[in-house]
Amino acid sequence: MLKILNMEEMPRYVLVASTSDLAGATMISCLKERGFAPYRGSSHLLAASPSTYPEIILHTTGKSLLTLESLDDDHPDAKAFIFLSKHRSDSGIPTLTCHCTGNFADAPFGGNPKELAVAYPSLQKAYLKAITAAQVPGYDVVIEATHHGPTSLKKPVLFVELGSSEKQWADRGAADAMCRCILDVLAKEIEPCKKVGIALGGTHYPTKFNKLLLDSEFGLAAVASKHNLEAIDGEMLAQMVSKSVEPVTHIVLDSKGLGSHKDRVLKLANDTGLQVLKV
C-alpha cells in the first residue's frame, strides 16, 4: 500500500539516487520493488512511499550526485540526505562503503573548496553495523575518509556506496542488501552515539577508525586521511567539530598514520580542549 505525500508534509529522510549512475539505478530498481515511487524535483507536487516507510522518500535525478547543492529547496524539512551511489576504485575490489562529504582543500569532485558537509555520526555508525552484519558475500565493508561534494546542504549528508566496478554496480543482490539495511536503520529510532570524534590520519580506507565504529560506543563525524593533513589547521578543525549534528567530544588520531604532520597535528588537537584518543 502506498502513502501519497503532499510535498508540504515532508518525510524525515530523503534517499537520493541518480539514473545516470549504474549503482544508483540498480538501487532505484530495488526500491521500486519495495513500493517506492521516485520524486523528481520541485515541479512534482506528489510522491509515494510504502506505508511501511512513511517517513522516507526517494528523490531521483539524472545529474551527478556530487553537484546536488540545492536539495534543501526541494526538501526543506528533511532530517538527512542519504545518497545511493557507485564507488569506483582502481583495485576493482568488491566493496560496500559509506562516508560523509566535504573538501579539506580544493574541490575537484564537486562541492566548495575548504567546506565540509554536515555529518550524522550515529546514522553512519548504524548503517555500517547493519551492512557489516548482513555479510554480503564477496564484499569488503569499510568507511571512507571524508571527500567530494555536495558540501553546502543544510542537513546531514551520508553517502552509501556500491563498488568498485561495473560488475558490482549492477549486482542486484548487493544493492538490495544495501537498500534493506538503510531502510531498516531509518525506520527505527537511531540511537545517539555516547562519544563522537573527528578523526585524523590513516589511509582513505581507515581500517582503525572502521574498527572503532564497529567495536566501541564511538561515532565519527569528518575523517581526514593523512593525504589531507596539510590542509588541517585550527579553522578547519573548528569546522570539523561544528559540522556534526551530534556534539563532538573527542579528536581521534591514527597515531602511526600522521606522517610528517604528527607534531603539528598533535599540538592542534591538544589546543582544541577536546579529549584526544590515539588508536
N, C-alpha and C positions, 0 to 999 in steps of 0.2 A: 504494500500500500504506500502511495506517495503522499507526502505532505506538500501542498503548494504554498510557497512562501512569497509574500509581498516583500519586495526588497527593502522596504522601510522597516521591516521587522527582521533584522539581520541575525543570522546564527552566530555562535561564538567563534567557530573555527572555519577557515577557508582553505581548502585544498586547491593548489594552483598547478596546472599542467599545461604543457604546450603540445599541440598536434604536430608541430614541426620537429619534435624531439621523440625519437622512436621509443625510448623507455617511457616517456610521458604518455605517448599514445597507447602503449600497452597497458599502462596503469589506468588510463581513462576507460579503456575497454573493460578492464576488470571491475571498475567502479560502476559502470553502466549495468553490468550483470548483477550488481548488488542493489540496483534501483536508483542510482544517481542520474539525474538529468543535468547536463552541463549548463552553467550560466556563463554568458559570453560578453558581458560588459554592460555599461550603463544604459545602452539603448534597449536592453531587455528588462522588462519590469518584473517578470516572474521567474522563479526557478523551482525545481522539485528535488526533494531529498527523501530517502526512505523514512518511514515512520520510526524505524529502529534507530535512526541517526538524525533526529530533527534539528540538532544544533550544528550540523556540519554541512557545508555546501561545496560543490565542485565548480571551480572557475577555470574555464579553458580559454586558450589564446593560440594564435598562430605565430606569435612573436617569441623571441628569445626570453627565457625566464630571467636572465641576468640583467635585463634592462627594464623590468616592470617596476617603475618607481611611482606609479600613480594608483596603485591598488587601494590606497586609503580612500580615494574618491568613490570607488565602487562599493567599498565595504567599510564605511566609517566606524561601525560598531564591532568589527571583528576583533576577537581576542588575540588571534595569532594567524599567521600565514604559513602553511606547510607546503613547500614546493616539492613536487614529484618529478624527479629529474634523472637523466642519464649521468653516469660517471664514466669519464674517459681516462685511461692511463696507458702509457707505452707498454707496460708489462702485460696488459690484457688479462690479468688475473681476475677471475670472477669475484666481485667484491660488492658488499652492501655497506654503504657509508651514510653518515649524517654529519651535519655541521651547521654552525651559524655563519653569517656572511659579513664581509667587511674588507676594507683595504687599509693596510697599515702604511702604505706609501702611495705609489701611483695606482692607476685603475685600468689595467689592460683588459680586464674582462668584466666590464660593467660597474655601475656604482660610481661614487665620487672618491677622489683621492683623499687619503687620510680620514676616512669616515667609516665607522662601524655601524652595522645594523643592530637593532635591539635583540638581545639573546633571551632565551627562555630555558634556563638550565634544567628545571625539573621535567620539562617536556622532552628535551633531548635525552636525558637520563632514562626516562620511562620508555621511550621508543627503542633506545639502544638495548635495554634489558629485554624488551619484548622480542625484538628481531633476533637477538642472540639466542634466546630460549627457543625460538621457532626452529632453529637448526636447519636452515635451508640447505639442502645437500649441495656440496661442491663450492660453497661460497664462504669467503672470509667476511668477517664483520668488524668494522673499525670506524671510529670517528676520524674526521679530518680536521686539520687546523683551519682557522677562520680564513676565508678567501672569497673573492669575486663579489659581484652585486646580486641583488639590489642592496643599497645601503641606507636609503633615506626614508624608508617606510616608518610610520609612527608606531606600528605594532610589531611584536616579535616575529622573527623570521627563522625558520628551520628548513634546511634542505635535506631531503631524504632521497638517496641516490642508488641507482641500479647500474652496475658496471661489470666489466670495464670495456667491452667491445660490443659490436653489433649483435653478436650471438646472444649475449646476456640481455641486451636491451629489448629483445623480442621474446624473452623467456617468460611465458605467462605464469608458470609455476612460481618463480621467484617474485614476479610483480604482484601476484595475488597474495602471496605471503606478506609482502610489504604493506599492501593495502589493508589486509586483515589486521596486522599489528598496529598500524597507525589509527585505524578506526576504533579498535578495542581500547587503545590508550586514550583517545579523545572522548570516548563515550563514558569514561569513568572520571571521577574526581582525581585530578593529578595531585599527588602528594608533594607538597613543597619540600625542597632539599633543606636539611638541617644545616649544612655547610655549603657555601658556594665559593668557588675560586675562579680567578682568572689565571691562565696558565701560560708559562713562558718556557721556550726551549724545545728540544727534541726535533723529530722529523715531521714531515707533512702528515704522516700517519702515526700519530703519537701513541704508541702502544702502552707506555707507562700511564698516560692520562686515561686511556681507554680502560685499563685495569682498575684505575681509581674509581671510575664511574660504576663499574660492574661490582666491585668488591667492597665499597665503602659507602658512607652516607653523603659523600660529596656530589655536588653537581658542578658543572663548569659553564661559565659564560664564554667570553672570547678566548681563543687559543692562538698564540703567536709562536710559530715554529722558529728554529734557530736561524732560518733564512730571512726572517723579518725582524730580528732583534736590533739591527742597525737603526730601524725606524722607531724603536721604542724609547720614548723619553717621558718626562713627568706628565706632559699634556696627554700623550697617548695612553699612558696608564690610567689617568683620570677618566678618559673616555671609556676604556675597557671596563672600569668599575661602574660608571654611570649607565652604560648601555646594557643593563640587565634588569629584568622585571623583578628579580629576587635580590635582596641585599647581598653584596659581595663581602665575604668575611675573611678570605684568605688570598694570598698570592701563592700559586703552586709552581715550583721550579723543577724542571728536569735538571738536576744538579750536574749531570755528566753531559748534558746536551746544550750548554750555553756557549761553548766555544770561546772565542776571544773576547766576547762581551760579558763574561762571567762576573768580573769585579764590578763593572758599571751597573749591570742588571741587579746584582745583589744590593748595591747601595740604593738604587732607585726603589727596589722593593721594600727595603727597611725604612726608607723615608716616607712611605705611604702610611705607616702606622698600622697596616693590616698584619695579621698573622702570616708568617711565611712557612710554607710546608715544602720540604725538599723530598723528591721521590727519585 
